[in-house]
């Protein structure tokens, strides 16, 4: 579903991504872990061109999205992104937030978009909050709305950038439960996360990054119990 080849990214003199190669099959869940500053979020943002790589290629469903002239807006309908900080429009209701992209980007009639919005809000357990505003919701509810906003576009790929890091601990579970349900339904997901239990339960592969490179990757049972690389082991010893 997504292939990253020879990806490099600089911010000034800071070489953030150093030749990343990664392939995620359709229907797989890949969790990216690693210390702060290792390039995890930058890699994710390069996957839908929120950051333009300096070198290398990103393919989604066989299409080179880094090629000159590629329609970036079309790309972002194929790769739904969920951020740390929800990024909901505060002046719009939950229903308005969820229907905005289907109406504006996919040109779906408003009535049809609202029907689809209620369906995805039901999936994330927030149908009764459709007419509420973000300020009236908890952080966990806001993040579930953000997931609903991605779901309603029916993208080929979901990108999650530490979706629980801004939440109070007691609200983390409700968001992870939605993501687990998505995984069971066969969604292709790339998740930057510090939630090791979630990665252990849901991931097909765990990818450990450090200093702008993929150091090691493998199934969670192997990565968490017998990592081969000393850097991976040192990181997991601290986290686990």
N, C-alpha and C positions, 0 to 999 in steps of 0.2 A: 504493500500500500504506500509506504514511504521509504525512499532511499536517499541517504545523505552520502555524498562522495567527495572526499578531499576538501572538507569545509574549513576555511580560515576566516577569522574575524579579528580586526584590530580596532581598538579605541585609542587613537593617538599612538603612543609608543607601547601601549599595553596589548600584547598578543593574547587575546582571550580564548580563541578557538584555534587549535593547532593541528589541522588536518584530520577532522572527524570523519569516520566512515561508520555508517549504521544503516541497517535494513530492518524494517518492521513489517511483518506480513499482515495481510488483511485478517481482522478479527483478533489480533494479538494485543496484549496489554504489556507495555514496557514501562518500567519505573526507573527513573534516573535519580541516583542518589550521589552524594558527595559533599565535601565541605563548602562553606560559603566562599564565593569567588572562584569556584572551579570551572564556571562557564555553562552550568546547567540551563539557567534561564535564557542565556544568550543563544544557546543551541536551539531551544524551543522557539524563540522569537524568530530565528532564521528560517524555521520550518514553514512559517506563513508570511515571511518577508516583512514582519514588523521591524526586523533588522536585516539590512542587505549584507550578505556575506561578501568578503573581499575576493575570495577565490573559492572554487569548488562548485558543486551542483546539488540541488535538491529536486528530487522527482516525487510527485504524488500521482499514484495510479498510472505510472509510466510517462507522465508529462513533466518536462523540465521546467519547473516554475521559475528558475533563475535565468532562463533564456531571455534574450532581449525581446521586448514586445509582448511578453506574456501579460495577460489581463489579471492584474493583482486583485481587483474586486471579485472576479470570478473565482480566483484561488481561495479567497477568504470565505466563500460560500461552501467550499469543499473541506476546509480545515477550521473547525469551530474551536475558539480559544476561550478558556476560563482562567481569569486572572486571580491574583492574591486578594485584590481589594474590591472585587465585585464589579466595579465600573458601571453601576446602574445609573440611569438618568434620574436625578432626584425629583424633578418636576413632573415625571410621568408615573402613572400607576404601574403595578406589576404587569397588568394586561398590555398597557402601552409599551413597556419595555420589551415584552416578549414578541409583540406583533410588529414592531418597527421594521426589523430587517426583512421579514417575509413580504411586507407591503412595499417597502422602498427598493429593496434589492431584487427580490424574486417577482415583484409586480403581482402578487396574489391579492385578489379582492379582499377588502377589509373583513367582510363577514366570514370568509373562508379562513383567513388568517386567525381570527378570534376563535373559531372552532378548533383549529389546530393548537392554538395557545392553551385553551382549556384542557385539551388532551394531555399536553406535556406537563402542565401544572398539576394535573391529577397524578401523573407518574411520579412527580417529585413531592407529592403530598401537600400542595399549596393551592388547590383549586379555590378554597374559600378566601384566599388572600388576593384574588385577582384584581380587586378594585382598591386595594391598599397602596400606600406610597412606601418607597424604601425606608423612610425614616420611621415608619410604624412597624418595621420588621426587625427581628434579631439578626445578628451577623450570619448565623447558620441559615436562616430563611432567605436572606439576601443572596447568599452563595448558591442556594438551591434555585432561586430565580435566575441567576446567571447561568446555571447549567441548563435550565429550561430554555433560556434564550438561545443557547447553542443547539440544543436538541431540536428545536422547532425548525431549524434550517436544514435538518437531515443531512449533515455533512458526511463525507467519507471517512473523516479522521477527526478525533477530538484531542486537543492539546490542553493539558492542565498545568498551570504554573504555580506550584505550591498552594493548592486551593484551600488548604485548611490553616495556613500559617498565620492568618490574621484573626483567627477565631479563638474565643475562649475555649478551654479544654472540654467543657461540658457540651459544646456545640459541634465538636469535630465529628462525632459519630454519625449525626444525621446526614452530613454531607458525604461521608465515606460510604454510608449505606446506599445512597443514590448511585454513587460511582460503581459500587459492587454490582448493583442491579444492571447497570449499563454493560458491565463486563460479561455478566451472565447472558445478556441478550446478544452478545457478539460484536459489540462496538470495538473499533480499532482505537486504542488510546495510548498516548505517550504522556506520562505523568511525572513531573518533577516533584519530589516529595521527601519529607523527613519522617513520614509515617511508616516505620519499618514493619509494623504488624500488618498494615494494609498491603504493603508490597509483598509480604510473605504469603498473604492469603490470595491475592488477586493476580499478581504479575506472572506472565509467562517467562519474562526475562528481567533481571535486575542489572542495570548498567551503572557502574561506578566510575565517576569522573573526578579528576584531580588535575589542577594546573592546566586546564584547557584541553585535556586529552581523555579518551576512554582508556582507563587503566585495566579494567577487567569487566566481564559480563558473563552471566550464566543464570540458570534457574535459581529461584530464591532458596530452595533447599540446599543447594550447593554453595551459593554465595554466602549465606548466613552461617553455615556450619563449618565449611572448610574452604575459605577463600585462599587463592594461591599467591596473590601478590601481597607483599608486606604492607604496602600503603593501604590496600583494601582492608586487610586484617586490623591495622592500627585504627582506622576510622570506625570499623564495626565494633571493635572492642570498646571504644568510647561511647558509641551510640547505644549499643545493646547491653 
